[in-house]
Amino acid sequence: MLRPEAVITRVGLSRSQVYQMIAEERFPPFLKLSTRASAMPEAWLDAFIARRAEIAIGK
């Protein structure tokens, strides 16, 4: 599980860009772990990055 700061660092986008893309359903959402903690399964982020790479190279 990756916390929001780790996700933001890996994708190289700003926090506001990530949350905007989540709101637009163009980025995987964070899961609420508790009232104050959220995280994303690393596999979700890896799949998102792989898909974006496929789109970029035209596959």
C-alpha positions in Angstrom: 0.0 0.0 0.0 1.3 3.4 -0.9 0.4 6.5 1.0 -0.6 9.7 -1.0 2.9 11.3 -0.8 4.6 8.2 -2.2 2.0 8.1 -5.1 2.6 11.7 -5.9 6.4 11.3 -5.9 6.2 8.2 -8.2 4.0 9.8 -10.8 5.6 13.3 -10.7 2.3 15.2 -10.5 1.2 17.7 -8.0 -1.1 16.8 -5.2 -3.9 18.9 -6.7 -3.4 17.2 -10.1 -3.7 13.8 -8.6 -6.9 14.6 -6.7 -8.4 16.3 -9.7 -7.7 13.2 -11.9 -9.3 11.0 -9.2 -12.4 13.2 -9.2 -12.5 12.9 -13.0 -12.1 9.1 -12.7 -8.8 9.2 -14.7 -6.6 8.0 -11.8 -7.1 5.1 -9.3 -8.7 6.3 -6.0 -7.1 6.1 -2.6 -8.7 3.6 -0.1 -9.6 4.9 3.3 -7.7 2.9 5.9 -9.0 4.9 8.8 -10.6 8.2 9.4 -7.2 9.9 8.9 -5.3 7.5 6.7 -5.6 6.7 3.0 -3.5 4.5 0.7 -3.4 3.0 -2.8 -2.5 -0.6 -3.6 0.8 -0.5 -5.4 -0.6 -2.8 -8.1 -3.2 -0.2 -9.0 -0.6 2.4 -9.5 1.7 0.1 -11.4 -1.3 -0.8 -13.7 -2.1 2.9 -14.2 1.5 3.7 -15.2 1.7 0.7 -17.5 -1.5 1.7 -19.2 -0.4 5.3 -19.6 2.9 4.0 -21.2 0.9 1.8 -23.6 -1.2 4.8 -24.6 1.9 6.9 -25.1 3.6 4.5 -27.4 0.3 3.8 -29.3 -0.5 0.2 -28.3 
